[in-house]
Amino acid sequence: MLEWSLNMPEGSYKVEDIYKKYLSRSNNYFYGGNYLLARDDLEVLKILDKDNPVVYERLGSTYYMMNEKQKAIDVWTSALFVDPDNKNLKD
């Protein structure tokens, strides 16, 4: 498709898995202490994969680290809605 429509020959472009890129980058930001950028990437992931409770858990943890405790609780509640059997999160 890229070759025909945009005249880009094979090898002149790189195909990336955006989901993996954002997930990895958000982890790097979170564990590096840059919670604002981690939040931004996790908000994108929340849109891309709205049924993944791990994204909600990580986003809640990010809000918690940013001292936005009510937002953290709201997002963790969403994670429980998606995965009601998560005993660690219930605690």
C-alpha positions as CSV (number, residue, x, y, z in Angstrom):
1,M,0.0,0.0,0.0
2,L,2.8,2.4,0.9
3,E,4.7,1.5,-2.2
4,W,1.7,2.2,-4.5
5,S,0.0,5.2,-2.9
6,L,2.9,7.1,-1.4
7,N,5.7,5.9,-3.7
8,M,7.7,4.6,-0.7
9,P,9.9,1.7,-1.8
10,E,10.3,-1.3,0.5
11,G,12.9,-0.7,3.2
12,S,12.3,3.1,3.3
13,Y,9.8,2.8,6.1
14,K,9.5,1.0,9.4
15,V,6.4,-0.7,10.6
16,E,5.8,-0.4,14.4
17,D,3.4,-1.9,16.9
18,I,2.0,1.3,18.4
19,Y,0.4,-0.5,21.3
20,K,3.7,-2.1,22.4
21,K,5.5,1.2,21.8
22,Y,3.2,3.1,24.1
23,L,3.1,0.3,26.7
24,S,6.9,0.1,26.9
25,R,7.3,3.8,26.9
26,S,4.8,4.3,29.6
27,N,6.6,1.8,31.8
28,N,9.9,3.6,31.2
29,Y,8.4,6.9,32.1
30,F,6.7,5.6,35.2
31,Y,9.7,3.8,36.6
32,G,11.8,6.8,35.7
33,G,9.6,9.1,37.7
34,N,8.1,11.0,34.8
35,Y,4.4,10.4,35.7
36,L,3.0,13.1,33.4
37,L,4.3,11.4,30.3
38,A,3.4,8.0,31.6
39,R,-0.1,9.3,32.1
40,D,-0.3,10.6,28.6
41,D,0.7,7.3,27.1
42,L,-1.6,5.3,29.3
43,E,-4.5,7.6,28.4
44,V,-3.8,6.7,24.7
45,L,-3.7,3.0,25.6
46,K,-6.9,3.3,27.5
47,I,-8.5,4.3,24.2
48,L,-6.8,1.7,22.1
49,D,-7.5,-1.2,24.5
50,K,-10.5,-0.2,26.6
51,D,-11.0,-3.8,27.9
52,N,-7.5,-4.3,29.3
53,P,-7.6,-4.0,33.1
54,V,-3.7,-3.8,33.2
55,V,-3.9,-0.4,31.5
56,Y,-6.4,0.9,34.0
57,E,-4.3,-0.5,36.9
58,R,-1.2,1.2,35.7
59,L,-3.0,4.5,35.0
60,G,-4.4,4.4,38.5
61,S,-0.9,3.8,40.0
62,T,0.3,6.7,37.9
63,Y,-2.4,9.0,39.3
64,Y,-1.6,7.8,42.8
65,M,2.1,8.7,42.4
66,M,1.0,12.1,41.1
67,N,-1.0,12.6,44.3
68,E,-4.3,12.6,42.5
69,K,-5.8,10.0,44.7
70,Q,-9.5,10.4,43.7
71,K,-8.6,9.9,40.0
72,A,-6.5,6.9,41.0
73,I,-9.5,5.4,42.8
74,D,-11.8,6.1,39.8
75,V,-9.5,4.4,37.4
76,W,-8.9,1.5,39.7
77,T,-12.7,1.1,39.9
78,S,-12.8,1.0,36.2
79,A,-10.2,-1.8,36.3
80,L,-12.4,-3.7,38.7
81,F,-15.4,-3.2,36.4
82,V,-13.4,-4.8,33.5
83,D,-11.9,-7.5,35.7
84,P,-14.1,-8.1,38.8
85,D,-12.1,-11.1,39.9
86,N,-8.9,-9.2,40.6
87,K,-8.5,-9.8,44.3
88,N,-5.3,-7.7,44.7
89,L,-7.0,-4.6,43.3
90,K,-10.1,-5.1,45.5
91,D,-7.9,-5.0,48.6
